[in-house]
């Protein structure tokens, strides 16, 4: 979300300095993947695929404007 600081450290998603639990990601296959950190602009979201090595997501296209997102939130970061 806007204002969050997002990074990948050793393929682990880190938001605002805290690692995020992602049990669906197989970290053994993507060790050594790094990105950021970047700060998400207001009114945008950072989208990230679970295939860290091969996903084309906000690391390529940048943050996505909220008005371009269609769907509903199923969970949020603590």
C-alpha positions in Angstrom: 0.0 0.0 0.0 1.0 3.6 -0.4 3.8 4.6 2.1 5.0 1.0 2.6 8.7 0.2 2.1 9.0 -3.0 0.2 12.1 -5.2 -0.4 13.2 -8.8 -1.1 16.1 -10.0 1.0 17.3 -13.5 0.2 13.9 -13.9 -1.6 12.0 -13.1 1.6 9.4 -10.3 1.3 10.2 -7.5 3.8 7.6 -4.8 4.3 8.5 -1.8 6.5 11.5 -3.7 7.9 9.6 -6.8 8.9 9.7 -10.2 7.1 6.3 -11.4 5.8 5.2 -15.0 6.3 4.5 -16.5 2.9 4.0 -20.3 3.3 3.1 -20.7 -0.4 6.6 -19.5 -1.6 9.3 -22.2 -2.0 12.3 -20.2 -0.8 14.7 -23.1 -1.5 14.2 -22.5 -5.2 14.8 -18.7 -5.2 17.5 -18.1 -2.6 19.6 -15.1 -3.4 16.8 -13.0 -4.9 17.1 -9.3 -3.9 15.1 -6.2 -4.8 14.7 -2.7 -3.3 13.9 -1.4 -1.0 11.4 1.0 -2.6 8.7 3.1 -1.1 5.2 2.7 -2.6 3.7 6.0 -3.7 0.4 7.1 -2.2 -2.6 5.8 -4.2 -0.7 2.7 -5.4 -0.1 -0.9 -4.5 3.0 -3.0 -5.0 2.1 -6.4 -6.7 4.5 -9.3 -6.4 4.1 -12.8 -7.8 5.0 -15.9 -5.8 7.4 -17.0 -8.5 10.0 -14.6 -7.3 12.5 -15.5 -10.1 10.2 -15.4 -13.0 7.2 -13.2 -12.1 6.6 -10.0 -14.1 5.2 -7.7 -11.5 5.9 -4.4 -9.8 9.6 -5.0 -9.9 9.3 -4.6 -13.7 6.3 -2.4 -14.2 6.4 -0.4 -10.9 3.6 0.2 -8.4 0.0 -0.1 -9.8 -2.5 2.8 -9.3 -5.3 1.7 -7.0 -7.9 2.8 -9.6 -6.4 0.2 -12.0 -7.0 -2.7 -9.5 -10.2 -4.7 -9.8 -11.0 -7.2 -7.1 -11.3 -7.5 -3.3 -8.9 -7.9 -0.5 -8.7 -11.4 1.0 -6.1 -10.6 3.7 -3.9 -7.8 4.8 -0.4 -7.5 6.4 -0.3 -7.1 10.1 
